[in-house]
Amino acid sequence: MHNEEYEVVGKPVERTDGRVKATGKAKYAGDLVAPGMLYGKLLRSPLAHAEILNIDTRKASRLPGVKAIITGKDFPGIPFGTRADTRDQLPMPVTKVHHFGEGVVAVAAVDEDAAEEALDLIKVDYEELPVVLTAEDALAPGAPLVNEFCKSNIAYTSDFVFGDPEEGFRQSDYVKEEKFSSQRVAVGFIEPHACLAEVDATGRVLLQGSKQSPYPTWRHMCRALDLPLSKMRLVTPFVGGAFSGKHDPFDVDFAAVKLAQITNRPVKIVLNYDEVLAGYRQRNAMNATLKMGLKKNGKIMALKAECVLEGGPIAGIGPFNIYFFGAWLNLPYKVPAIEYHGKLVYSNRAPCGTVRGQEIVLAQYAVDSMIGIVAEDLGIDQVEIRAINAMTDNSTTANGIVVDVSGLPECIDKAAGTIGWKESRKSRPKGRGIGFSCASHPSGVRLGGHFGSSVLLKLQEDGKVILTHGGTEIGQGANTVFCQMAAEVLGIPFEDVIQGPSDSDTAILDSGMFSDRCTFWDGNATIAAANDLKRQLAEIAAKELNVNPEDLEFKKGRIHVKSDSAKGMDMLKAVRIAYYDIGAPLYGRGYWAATDIDLVDWKTGRGNLAHGIDFIATAIEMDVDRETGQVRLIRAAHGDDAGQPIHPVMLEGQVNGGSAHMTGHALLEDSLYDEKGRMLNFTWRDYKQPTALDAPEYIVEHVHTHDPYGPFGAKGAGEASSCSSLAAIANGVYDAVGVRIRDLPITPEKILAALKEKDKKNEKGGK
């Protein structure tokens, strides 16, 4: 098997994307090069739903340079999926295609040009089938079945009851029901999917790829390829922002592995971004109805919610999305009684998966928009009604989540004060508004299966520490904070801790980089590993200093007696004693799993599901032009309770990034399809995402709390602001011009239409 530290070959050359490919160790999956490597390409379906009648590859196989061509029939035919009862996906389609852009045939050739030319020579005969585009289509009587592994277009359902909703509504002075909807959006990362696969003489696979969560990729691929887990090794190069769009194994990964197995040569496949936008993971479209009962003073008494998520032709992580929509109606506010009914349905649009904040984003958009509506109806200040219902310390939600620490009341005060909420109620320019919203997010949950985190610290002979963890650095700063934590425990400079590779052969793979769990779970594992290493060093130093190990302190690269700092030694001396005198290399091992919280109960939604609940209050100031409907975001203030900040600057970046990400979802983005299920805007020219020019000025006020289970008191961070920002923008538009848009995105056209309707009503009322 080739060494994973490949070099980029050749002299520096200009690339078509404007980047320069320089000689040196590869950093990105798309830059990896291996000796004898072939280039892979996928032929994609031009149809959204069709039977595959025949695939003719004869001309393509005779093309010089083409080394292998595969279809779905070349795989074992074993379905895979997130849950055992929703395994409904194959590596590549066999009998029919399910969405526009689905990979149908894969080619490996000596260069990209030959692979592209081969695709042009492949002929696929289809028999077009009726398409299912929307949730309404999926649920219609006699609707065509989308997925061949399921006898219904309902992929999964969740139904919960917490408390006594009927009694809660009876006790309410005011009851309101509203409908909300949200569109399909792309994930929005910049680096496209890419991978490099090779197979050694024993048949063991090495896969390197742009993977946010290598563990589920590893398990799903081994199942679908009928490989023992020990027969696949995953190495993850540096991955940029993934925003939950790179969890799953894709056809690109399966194709590269299968082509490598057939040719016995390394195969690399790098997608272009048109392919990513057209055929890969998006956020679910949502239709939700909420009914809320309150007292006159604004206290919430009961909530009923019905939600339908349209998720494309596979269930994927969708059961988790529809489950979490209901389970997280309990936060960030105190809601004593909840009834929830949720459906995940199939369609012939691109598959959906996880996107930053999961569908907690959509749940809290609907809930906090509803609070904005009822506050207006009841004549209660928007900030006050949120403070009345805010979750507080030592509380338990209706479904059993224990909230140890909540800084939400202070977050609300911070956001309102920073944005100037009270002052804005007295005087503001015409068309100026401030939207307010609150949200929360867990620091990881237990979904079942492997859910722990592990860290290994290797102490080098020169005193430097190599830290290897099973997670993935995706731009969130995980590698930095783990090195900080290890250095803090060991009392050495931050620069003396070096981040090791993400390699399934040298680390126990983390269960995944999702749900804000990385800092919390892997951070605790890092502290445990550092304490293990510290204990070993203390035993060595104690013998030299003739004291007990517990009498020693580690500080500034020295190990000394707590009561006498002069009595001690440099840590490097203890290291050399271990290596040269004892002959014992030093490793610190640590793992952490929240075994004291409950596994997700998929049937009831009950249980203490998470530690480290992150809370946030978001206020966004904006101008809305009544003539054009254009929304301009001016300032955003976040009061954020992420526990004890480990790296305040990076934490601020995560909070701001989560909010900026949602500006596109709120105002611009929409994956558009024609009546035949073909995506219409799968290029950066046509798919509109926000840039830095669309983002407001961000101000983050950290509310310092100390979570009893978090590493150094920290909680997760980065996704709560995604959950708060949609409703903040929707509420701000209403505050600015008095119209509420309940179906995202909030476009100028919708605002103008709503203003026109409002003016008509006012005219009738005046008459």
MIKE-636498 format. One line per 2 residues: number of its first residue (from 0); for each residue x, y, z of C-alpha. Coordinates in steps of 0.1 Angstrom, whole numbers, plus 2048, in hexadecimal, padded with zeros to 3 digits. Each point is the difference from the previous one (the first is absolute). Layout:
N
NUM) X Y Z | ...
END
This chain:
767
0) 800 800 800 | 80D 822 7F8
2) 80A 81A 81A | 7E3 818 807
4) 818 81E 800 | 7FE 805 7DA
6) 810 81D 7EE | 7F0 815 7E6
8) 813 7F8 7E0 | 810 817 7E7
10) 80A 824 800 | 7E8 81C 80B
12) 7E5 804 7E6 | 7E3 817 7FC
14) 7DE 7EF 806 | 7DF 809 7F1
16) 7F3 80A 822 | 81B 81A 804
18) 813 7ED 81B | 824 7F5 7FB
20) 80A 7DC 805 | 821 801 812
22) 818 7E3 807 | 7FE 7F4 824
24) 7EC 7EA 816 | 7DB 7FF 7F7
26) 7E8 811 817 | 7DE 7FA 7EF
28) 7F0 7E0 7F3 | 7FE 810 7DE
30) 825 806 7FF | 80B 7DC 809
32) 814 7ED 7E6 | 80C 7DC 801
34) 818 7ED 7E8 | 7ED 7F0 7E4
36) 7E0 812 809 | 7E1 800 7EA
38) 7E6 81B 7FE | 7DC 7F9 805
40) 7E0 810 7F3 | 7DB 7F9 804
42) 7E5 801 7E6 | 7E1 80F 80F
44) 7DB 7FC 7FA | 7EF 81B 7EC
46) 7DF 7F4 80E | 7F1 801 823
48) 7EE 7DF 7FF | 804 7E5 7E7
50) 806 7DB 7FB | 823 7F6 7F3
52) 7F9 7EA 7E2 | 823 7FC 7F3
54) 823 80E 803 | 817 7FC 7E2
56) 824 806 809 | 810 7EE 7E2
58) 80D 820 7EE | 80C 80F 81F
60) 813 7E1 80B | 813 800 7DF
62) 80C 824 804 | 826 802 805
64) 808 808 824 | 7E0 7F2 80F
66) 808 7E6 81A | 7DF 7F7 810
68) 7DB 808 7FF | 7E7 7F6 81B
70) 7DB 803 808 | 7EA 7F8 81E
72) 800 7DC 7F6 | 825 7FD 809
74) 7F9 804 825 | 7F3 7E5 817
76) 7DD 80E 801 | 800 805 826
78) 7EC 81F 80A | 80D 817 81B
80) 7F1 81C 815 | 803 813 821
82) 7E8 7E8 812 | 7FA 7DB 7FC
84) 7DC 805 7F7 | 807 81B 7E6
86) 81B 7F0 7EB | 7F3 80B 7DE
88) 81F 80B 7EC | 818 7EF 7E9
90) 823 80C 7F6 | 7F3 807 7DD
92) 7DD 7F9 7F1 | 7F8 7DE 7F0
94) 7DC 800 7F4 | 7F7 825 7FF
96) 80C 823 806 | 7F1 814 81C
98) 80A 824 7FB | 810 817 7E6
100) 825 7FE 801 | 802 7DD 810
102) 820 7EE 7F6 | 7F8 7E3 7E9
104) 821 7F5 7F1 | 824 806 80B
106) 81F 800 7EB | 825 7FE 809
108) 81A 80C 7E6 | 824 80B 7FD
110) 7F6 825 800 | 7E2 815 805
112) 7FB 807 7DB | 7FE 7DB 7F8
114) 7E7 7FB 81C | 7EA 81D 7F4
116) 801 7F4 7DD | 7F6 7DD 80B
118) 7E1 80E 811 | 7F5 80E 7DE
120) 802 7DE 7F0 | 7EB 7EE 81A
122) 7DB 7FB 7F6 | 7E6 7FC 81B
124) 7DC 7F7 7F7 | 7E6 80C 818
126) 7DA 7FC 804 | 7F5 820 810
128) 7EA 7FD 81F | 7E8 819 811
130) 812 816 818 | 7F8 809 824
132) 80C 823 807 | 7F0 80C 820
134) 7F3 7F3 821 | 7DD 804 7F2
136) 809 7EB 7E2 | 80F 7E5 816
138) 7E1 7FD 817 | 7E6 801 7E4
140) 7EB 7E1 7FB | 810 7E9 7E5
142) 820 814 7FF | 81D 7EE 7EE
144) 818 7EF 819 | 822 811 801
146) 815 7E7 812 | 800 7DB 7F6
148) 809 7F5 824 | 7E1 810 80F
150) 7DB 7F8 7F8 | 7F6 824 809
152) 80C 823 7F9 | 800 806 826
154) 824 7F8 80A | 7FC 806 825
156) 7E8 80E 81A | 804 80F 823
158) 7E3 805 818 | 806 80D 823
160) 7EA 80D 81D | 811 810 81D
162) 7EB 80C 81E | 7DA 807 7FB
164) 7FC 816 7E1 | 7DA 800 801
166) 800 80C 824 | 81A 81A 7F6
168) 7EA 80E 7E5 | 7E2 801 817
170) 814 814 819 | 80B 819 7E5
172) 7F1 822 7FC | 80B 802 7DC
174) 805 7E6 7E5 | 810 806 7DE
176) 806 7E9 7E2 | 817 808 7E3
178) 811 7EF 7E3 | 825 803 7F7
180) 814 7F2 7E3 | 824 7FF 7F6
182) 811 7F8 7DF | 81B 7E9 7F3
184) 823 80F 805 | 823 7F4 7F8
186) 819 7FB 81C | 818 81A 7F3
188) 823 7F4 806 | 81A 80A 7E6
190) 816 7E1 7FC | 7EE 7E6 7EA
192) 7FF 7DB 809 | 820 7EF 7F8
194) 811 7DF 808 | 81D 7E9 7F7
196) 7FD 7DB 804 | 81A 7E4 7FD
198) 802 7DB 808 | 81F 7ED 80C
200) 80A 7DD 7F8 | 7EB 7F2 81C
202) 7E1 811 7F4 | 800 81A 81C
204) 7F1 822 7F5 | 80F 822 808
206) 7E7 81C 7FA | 80A 824 804
208) 7E5 819 7FC | 7EF 820 80A
210) 7ED 7F2 81D | 7F1 812 81D
212) 7F8 7E0 813 | 816 7E3 7F5
214) 7EF 7E7 817 | 7DE 7FD 7F0
216) 811 801 7DE | 816 7E3 80A
218) 7E3 7EB 80E | 7E7 806 7E4
220) 81A 7FA 7E5 | 80D 7DF 80F
222) 7DC 7F4 803 | 7F7 809 7DC
224) 821 7F3 7F2 | 7FD 7E0 815
226) 822 807 810 | 80A 7F9 824
228) 807 821 812 | 825 7F6 804
230) 802 7FF 7DA | 7FC 826 7FC
232) 816 81B 80C | 7F5 825 800
234) 817 81D 800 | 7F1 823 800
236) 815 81C 7F1 | 7F8 823 80C
238) 7DB 808 7F9 | 7F4 823 7FD
240) 7DD 80B 80B | 7E8 7E3 7FD
242) 7E1 80C 813 | 7F3 7DC 803
244) 801 7FB 7DA | 81C 7E6 800
246) 7F5 7E6 819 | 7F3 7E5 7E9
248) 812 7E9 7E7 | 7F6 80B 7DC
250) 800 7EF 7DE | 822 811 7FA
252) 80F 7ED 81E | 7F1 7DF 7F6
254) 80A 804 7DC | 824 808 808
256) 803 7E2 816 | 7F0 7E8 7E7
258) 814 80D 7E3 | 820 7FD 815
260) 7F7 7DC 808 | 7FA 7F7 7DB
262) 81F 812 7F2 | 817 7FA 81E
264) 80B 824 7FC | 7F9 81F 814
266) 7E1 813 7F5 | 7F8 824 807
268) 7DE 811 7FA | 7FB 825 806
270) 7DE 80F 7F8 | 7F9 822 7F2
272) 7E9 817 812 | 7E3 7FC 7E7
274) 7FF 7DC 80A | 7FF 808 825
276) 7E4 819 7FC | 7EB 7EA 7E9
278) 803 7DE 811 | 80D 801 823
280) 7F4 807 823 | 7E8 81D 807
282) 7EB 80B 81E | 7DD 7F1 801
284) 7E2 815 7F4 | 7E7 805 81D
286) 7DB 805 804 | 7F6 806 824
288) 7E1 80A 813 | 803 80D 823
290) 7E5 806 81A | 80B 812 820
292) 7EC 808 81F | 80B 81B 819
294) 7F5 813 81E | 7F8 826 7FD
296) 822 807 80F | 811 7ED 7E3
298) 809 7E0 813 | 7FF 7E2 7E8
300) 7E8 7E5 80C | 7FE 7E7 7E3
302) 80E 7FA 7DD | 7F4 7EA 7E4
304) 814 7FB 7E1 | 7FD 7ED 7E0
306) 81D 7FE 7E8 | 807 7F0 7DF
308) 823 7FF 7F3 | 806 7F8 7DB
310) 822 7EF 7FE | 807 7F2 7DD
312) 801 7DB 7F6 | 813 7F3 81F
314) 7F9 801 825 | 824 806 809
316) 803 814 820 | 7DC 80C 7FB
318) 7F1 7EB 81D | 817 813 817
320) 7F5 821 7F0 | 7DB 7FA 805
322) 806 7F2 823 | 815 81E 80B
324) 7E6 819 7F2 | 7E8 7F3 81A
326) 818 7F8 81C | 80E 823 7FF
328) 7DF 812 802 | 807 7FF 826
330) 81C 81A 7FE | 80B 81B 803
332) 7DF 809 811 | 7ED 7F0 81C
334) 7E3 7ED 7F0 | 7ED 7EA 819
336) 7EC 7EC 7E6 | 808 7F6 7DC
338) 7EF 7EB 7E6 | 813 7F9 7E0
340) 7FA 7ED 7E0 | 81B 7FE 7E6
342) 805 7EF 7DE | 81E 7FC 7EA
344) 7F6 7FA 7DC | 813 7F5 7E1
346) 802 814 7E0 | 812 801 7DF
348) 816 81D 809 | 824 7FF 80C
350) 806 7ED 820 | 7FE 814 821
352) 817 7FB 81E | 80D 814 81D
354) 807 825 7FC | 80E 816 81C
356) 7E8 7FF 81D | 7ED 7E3 7F1
358) 7DA 805 800 | 802 811 822
360) 805 81E 7E9 | 7DE 7FB 7F1
362) 7EE 7F8 821 | 80D 81F 811
364) 7F9 816 7E1 | 7DC 7F5 803
366) 7FD 803 826 | 811 821 803
368) 7ED 80F 7E2 | 7E1 7F4 812
370) 80B 812 820 | 805 81F 7EC
372) 7DC 7FE 7F3 | 7F0 7F9 822
374) 814 81B 811 | 7F3 819 7E7
376) 7DC 7F4 805 | 803 801 826
378) 811 822 800 | 81E 7F2 812
380) 823 80D 7F9 | 814 7E8 7EA
382) 81D 7FE 818 | 7EA 7FD 81E
384) 7EC 7E2 7F4 | 820 7ED 7F9
386) 80E 809 823 | 7DF 7F4 810
388) 804 7DE 7F0 | 826 7FC 7FF
390) 80F 7DF 80D | 813 804 821
392) 819 7ED 814 | 7F8 7DE 80F
394) 7E1 7FB 7EB | 7F1 7E1 7EF
396) 7ED 802 7E0 | 7DF 7EF 7F9
398) 811 7E3 7EE | 81B 7FC 81C
400) 81E 814 7F4 | 813 80C 81F
402) 80D 824 7FC | 81C 804 819
404) 80B 823 7F6 | 7ED 81A 7EB
406) 80D 822 7FA | 7E2 808 7E9
408) 7F1 81C 816 | 822 812 800
410) 804 7F9 7DB | 7DE 811 7F9
412) 80B 81E 815 | 822 802 7EE
414) 7F2 7FE 7DD | 7E4 819 807
416) 818 818 810 | 81A 7FE 7E5
418) 7E8 805 7E4 | 7EE 81D 811
420) 7DE 7EF 802 | 7F0 818 818
422) 80D 81F 7EE | 7F3 7F3 7DF
424) 7DD 7FE 80E | 801 826 805
426) 80F 80C 7DF | 80D 7F0 7E0
428) 801 807 7DB | 7E4 7F5 7EA
430) 804 7DC 7F4 | 819 7F9 81C
432) 7F9 7E1 816 | 80F 7E9 819
434) 7F9 7DB 801 | 804 7ED 820
436) 803 7DA 805 | 80E 7E6 818
438) 80C 7DD 7FA | 813 7E3 810
440) 814 7E2 7F4 | 80E 7E1 811
442) 825 7F8 803 | 7FB 7DF 7F0
444) 7E7 7E3 806 | 801 7DA 802
446) 7F1 7F2 7E0 | 809 7DC 806
448) 81D 7EB 7F5 | 823 80E 806
450) 7FC 823 80E | 821 806 814
452) 81E 816 7FA | 825 7F6 805
454) 821 812 800 | 824 7F3 801
456) 81D 815 80B | 823 7F4 7F6
458) 81C 811 813 | 81F 803 7EA
460) 824 7FE 80C | 804 825 7FC
462) 7E3 808 816 | 7E7 808 7E5
464) 7DE 7F0 801 | 7EE 7F2 7E1
466) 7DA 801 805 | 7EB 7E8 7EB
468) 7DA 800 803 | 7E5 7EE 7ED
470) 7ED 81F 7F5 | 805 817 7E2
472) 80D 823 7FD | 7E7 811 7E9
474) 809 824 807 | 7EF 802 822
476) 821 801 812 | 7FF 7DE 810
478) 825 7F9 7FC | 808 821 810
480) 7EA 7FD 81F | 80B 7DC 806
482) 824 80A 7FF | 7F7 81D 818
484) 7F0 7E8 818 | 81C 7E7 800
486) 81A 81C 805 | 7EB 80E 81D
488) 7FF 7DE 813 | 825 7F8 7FA
490) 80C 823 807 | 813 804 7E0
492) 800 81A 7E4 | 7E4 7FD 7E7
494) 81A 7FE 7E4 | 80E 7DF 810
496) 7E0 7ED 7F7 | 7FE 7F5 7DC
498) 7E1 7F4 7EE | 803 7DC 7F2
500) 7EF 7F2 7E1 | 7DC 7F5 7FE
502) 805 7DC 7F8 | 7EA 7E2 809
504) 820 7EB 805 | 80D 817 81B
506) 7E0 80D 811 | 7DF 7F2 80B
508) 7E9 813 7E8 | 7E9 818 811
510) 7DB 7F9 7FA | 7FE 820 7ED
512) 804 826 7FD | 7DC 80A 804
514) 7E9 810 81A | 81A 816 80F
516) 810 7E2 811 | 824 804 7F6
518) 80E 818 81B | 7EA 7F1 81B
520) 806 7DB 7FA | 823 7FF 7F1
522) 80A 81C 818 | 7F8 7EA 81E
524) 813 7E4 7EF | 81E 817 7FC
526) 800 80A 824 | 7FE 7DB 80A
528) 81D 7F7 7E9 | 815 81D 80E
530) 7F9 7F6 824 | 80A 7DC 7F7
532) 821 80D 7F2 | 804 818 81D
534) 7FC 7E3 819 | 81C 7EC 7EF
536) 817 81E 800 | 7F8 807 825
538) 809 7DD 80A | 822 803 7EF
540) 807 823 80F | 7F4 7F6 822
542) 81A 7E4 803 | 81C 819 7F6
544) 7F4 81B 818 | 7F7 7E7 81C
546) 7DC 80D 804 | 7DE 7F2 7F9
548) 7F2 804 7DD | 7E2 813 80D
550) 817 81B 80F | 80C 80B 7DE
552) 7F4 81C 7EA | 806 805 7DA
554) 806 824 7F5 | 814 812 7E6
556) 811 7E0 7F4 | 80B 7F6 823
558) 7F6 7E6 819 | 804 80D 823
560) 7F3 7FB 824 | 7E1 814 806
562) 80D 80D 821 | 823 807 7F3
564) 803 80C 7DC | 826 7FF 802
566) 7FF 7DA 806 | 7F9 7F1 7DE
568) 80D 7F8 7DD | 7FA 809 7DC
570) 7E6 7EA 7F0 | 819 7F7 7E5
572) 816 7F0 81A | 7E3 7E9 80B
574) 7FA 7F8 7DB | 824 7F6 7FB
576) 800 7EB 820 | 7E2 7EE 7F2
578) 810 7F9 7DE | 825 7FC 808
580) 800 7F2 823 | 7E0 7EC 802
582) 7FB 7FA 7DB | 7DB 808 802
584) 7F0 816 7E5 | 7E4 815 80F
586) 7DD 800 7F2 | 7E2 811 80F
588) 7DF 7F0 7F8 | 7DE 80F 806
590) 7DC 7FA 7F6 | 7DF 810 809
592) 7DC 7F6 7FA | 7E2 80F 811
594) 7F3 7DF 80D | 7EB 813 81A
596) 7E9 80E 7E6 | 7E5 7EC 7EE
598) 802 7F1 7DE | 7E8 810 7E8
600) 7DE 7F0 804 | 7F3 800 7DD
602) 7DD 7F6 80A | 7F8 818 81D
604) 819 81C 7FC | 805 7FF 826
606) 81F 800 814 | 81D 815 80C
608) 80F 803 7DD | 81E 817 804
610) 818 812 816 | 80D 823 7FA
612) 7E2 811 7F1 | 80C 81F 7EE
614) 7E9 81E 801 | 7FF 820 7EB
616) 7EC 81F 7FB | 803 812 7DF
618) 7F6 823 7F6 | 804 80B 7DC
620) 7FB 824 7F4 | 7F6 805 7DC
622) 7F1 818 7E7 | 7E4 7F5 7E9
624) 7FA 815 7E1 | 7DA 804 7FB
626) 805 808 7DB | 816 7E3 7F7
628) 7FB 7E7 81C | 825 7FD 804
630) 80D 7F6 823 | 821 80E 80C
632) 80E 7F1 820 | 812 81B 814
634) 80B 7F2 822 | 7FC 7DF 813
636) 805 7FC 825 | 803 7DE 80F
638) 7FF 7F8 825 | 80F 7DE 800
640) 803 7E7 81D | 81A 7E6 7F4
642) 80C 7FA 824 | 824 809 806
644) 810 80C 7DF | 820 7ED 7F8
646) 80B 815 7E3 | 7EA 820 801
648) 80A 80C 7DD | 7F8 7DF 7EF
650) 7E0 7FD 814 | 7F6 822 7F3
652) 807 7F5 7DD | 7EA 7E1 805
654) 7E3 814 80D | 803 81A 7E4
656) 805 7E5 7E5 | 7E1 7EC 80B
658) 7EB 820 7FD | 80F 80B 7DF
660) 7F9 7DE 7F2 | 7DB 804 807
662) 7FD 822 7EF | 7FF 7EE 7DE
664) 7E6 7E7 80D | 7EB 81D 80D
666) 803 818 7E2 | 80F 7F2 7E1
668) 805 7DB 7FB | 7E8 7E8 7EF
670) 807 7E0 7ED | 7E8 802 7E3
672) 7F2 7E3 7EC | 7EB 7FE 7E0
674) 7E1 7EA 7FD | 815 7E2 7F6
676) 816 803 81F | 81E 80F 7EE
678) 813 819 815 | 801 822 7EF
680) 81B 813 814 | 81D 7E8 806
682) 81C 819 7F8 | 80F 81B 815
684) 7F3 818 7E6 | 7DC 7F7 807
686) 800 7F3 824 | 802 81F 815
688) 813 7FE 821 | 809 81E 816
690) 823 80F 7FF | 812 815 81A
692) 7EE 81E 7F1 | 7DE 7F1 80B
694) 80A 7FA 824 | 7FA 819 81B
696) 819 80D 81A | 801 7E5 81B
698) 804 806 825 | 803 7E2 817
700) 7FC 804 825 | 80C 7E1 812
702) 7EC 7F6 81E | 818 7ED 816
704) 7F1 7E2 811 | 810 7DF 80B
706) 7F1 7E0 7F5 | 807 7E5 81A
708) 806 7E5 7E5 | 812 815 7E6
710) 826 802 7FB | 80B 81C 816
712) 7DB 809 802 | 7FC 805 7DA
714) 7E2 7F7 7EC | 7FC 7FB 7DB
716) 7FD 81E 7E9 | 7FA 80A 7DC
718) 7DE 7F1 7F9 | 7EA 813 818
720) 804 820 7EC | 7F4 7EE 7E1
722) 7E1 7F6 814 | 7F9 823 80B
724) 807 814 7E1 | 7E3 7F6 7E9
726) 7E5 80C 818 | 814 81F 809
728) 800 80B 7DB | 7DB 7F7 7FB
730) 7F6 813 820 | 816 81D 7F5
732) 7EE 804 7DF | 7DF 801 812
734) 80E 81A 818 | 80C 815 7E3
736) 7E2 801 7E9 | 7E4 7ED 812
738) 7FD 7E2 7E9 | 809 7DC 80A
740) 80D 7E7 7E7 | 7FA 7DD 80C
742) 80F 7ED 7E2 | 825 803 7FB
744) 813 80F 7F0 | 7F5 823 807
746) 805 80F 7DE | 7F9 824 7F4
748) 7E3 7F3 7EB | 7EF 7F0 81E
750) 805 820 815 | 7F2 816 7E4
752) 7E2 7E9 7FC | 7F9 800 825
754) 803 826 802 | 7E8 803 7E3
756) 7E7 7E9 811 | 804 813 821
758) 7F9 821 7EF | 7E1 7F2 7F0
760) 7F3 7F5 822 | 808 822 80F
762) 7ED 811 7E4 | 7E1 7EA 806
764) 803 806 826 | 802 825 7FA
766) 7E0 800 7EB
END
